[in-house]
Amino acid sequence: MAGAGGLLLLAAAHETGLITAQENHFKLWLLPLGLDVNAGFQKTEVANSEAAKRQSRCTKRAARLAQQARKAQRMLAQRRATAATCRRTASSAADLVPLVRTADRAQAQQHAAALQAALDAAEVQVATATATLQKLRDQQDAVAQSQADLAHAPPMFELDNRKDQLMTVFKLCAANLGMWTRDHFFPATYAQSGWERLRPFFDLPGTIVVTEDQTRVTFNGFNDRQLNRDLAAICARVRERQPRLPDGTTLICELA
């Protein structure tokens, strides 16, 4: 029966329960088994919360700018009306200066000059109100552009990595199981060995005979004398420790 050596791992799992041994070269245990891979993630598209927050801020700012722009528009209209009144008054006063008596002409000129100064001030206020309104409109355009950009914001995904985390636990258990088996059953020359060196023992073919209280594994052996000597030492340690399998039988190993 192929893989009779795998019963050593089964006995080790039953003997240890929760295995806590670890080594730094963890990948050396996973690479030969093809387990040094990512188990994969599942992604679920969700609302872009950051884009939604920014969109909300833009909406509030757009409403505030619209209110300010309406107020600036009314102010501009008022100042234009004031400037128009000042313009008519100043023009009338300037036209009347040549018509007044010589004695009153200086006073008329002063009055016309005062009205012209008021007109100049009103026109400055109109220019200021125009600039304010234009600035608000530019800000409105910028906010509208931001809202258009946020409408095409990239989607966000919620990552479900539970499968990968579960596989990591299984891989850790597999590596630790191999370490425990190596440390308790293999000769000292295998103290720092990984799956690459240990795997031939676990893949070794043989026969398995199960009785009421024993599970006897007879290995066919290797074509290499040194490996057979190591295998004989492993069988001796198993007979000495007499590990039990999950079915309650005692594991007995021997070399054919």
CORNORKA-V555800 format. One record per residue. PHI is phi in whole degrees, -180 to 180 (* if undefined). PSI is psi in whole degrees, -180 to 180 (none if undefined). Layout:
BEGIN
phi:psi
PHI:PSI
PHI:PSI
END
This chain:
BEGIN
phi:psi
*:125
-72:146
74:29
-63:-28
-65:-17
-64:-19
-65:-24
-61:-42
-66:-39
-64:-42
-66:-39
-64:-41
-63:-40
-71:-35
-73:-39
-88:-33
72:-100
-103:115
-94:132
-117:-2
-67:144
-146:158
-136:160
-71:-36
-85:61
-62:-38
-65:-28
-65:-21
-86:-24
-94:-35
-59:-49
-64:-23
-92:-2
71:25
-103:0
-84:60
-135:161
-83:130
-72:-13
101:156
-123:156
-113:127
-110:136
-123:126
-71:131
-129:168
-64:141
-76:95
-64:-37
-67:-43
-65:-37
-65:-40
-63:-45
-68:-36
-64:-40
-64:-43
-64:-39
-65:-40
-63:-45
-64:-41
-67:-38
-63:-41
-65:-41
-67:-42
-66:-37
-64:-41
-65:-44
-65:-37
-67:-40
-63:-41
-65:-42
-66:-35
-65:-43
-65:-41
-62:-42
-64:-42
-63:-42
-63:-44
-71:-32
-67:-39
-65:-42
-63:-44
-64:-37
-65:-42
-63:-45
-63:-36
-66:-44
-65:-43
-65:-45
-65:-38
-66:-42
-65:-42
-65:-40
-67:-34
-72:-28
-82:-20
-56:-47
-68:-16
-92:-15
-80:165
-64:155
-60:-37
-66:-32
-98:1
-67:-38
-62:-43
-65:-38
-66:-38
-66:-40
-63:-41
-65:-41
-65:-39
-66:-39
-64:-41
-67:-35
-67:-38
-64:-40
-64:-38
-64:-43
-61:-43
-63:-39
-66:-39
-68:-35
-63:-42
-64:-37
-63:-43
-64:-41
-64:-44
-66:-36
-64:-44
-64:-40
-62:-44
-65:-41
-65:-39
-63:-42
-65:-38
-67:-38
-63:-41
-65:-38
-62:-41
-63:-41
-64:-42
-66:-41
-62:-38
-66:-41
-62:-42
-64:-39
-66:-40
-66:-41
-68:-26
-66:-21
-111:27
-64:145
-65:149
-71:159
-110:152
-126:141
-95:126
-93:127
-110:102
-108:23
-64:-37
-63:-44
-66:-39
-65:-40
-64:-42
-66:-33
-63:-41
-63:-44
-63:-42
-66:-38
-64:-41
-64:-42
-63:-44
-66:-44
-66:-34
-64:-43
-63:-40
-63:-45
-63:-43
-62:-44
-61:-46
-69:-27
-102:-22
-120:-25
-89:156
-63:164
-63:-25
-66:-13
-101:17
-59:-35
-112:20
-81:152
-111:-167
-60:-31
-57:-39
-91:-29
-86:-25
-58:-38
-56:-31
-71:-38
-76:-25
-90:-1
-64:131
-76:162
177:-165
-122:150
-126:126
-123:123
-109:125
-111:-167
-65:-37
-125:2
-136:149
-120:107
-100:122
-109:124
-113:113
-83:142
-72:-24
92:172
-103:173
-91:3
-111:127
-65:-42
-64:-42
-63:-37
-67:-37
-64:-41
-65:-40
-65:-39
-63:-38
-67:-38
-64:-46
-61:-38
-64:-41
-67:-38
-65:-43
-64:-33
-71:-43
-82:-27
49:61
-67:151
-105:142
-88:165
-58:-24
-83:1
94:-8
-82:156
-89:135
-85:126
-123:126
-116:142
-152:157
-100:130
-66:none
END
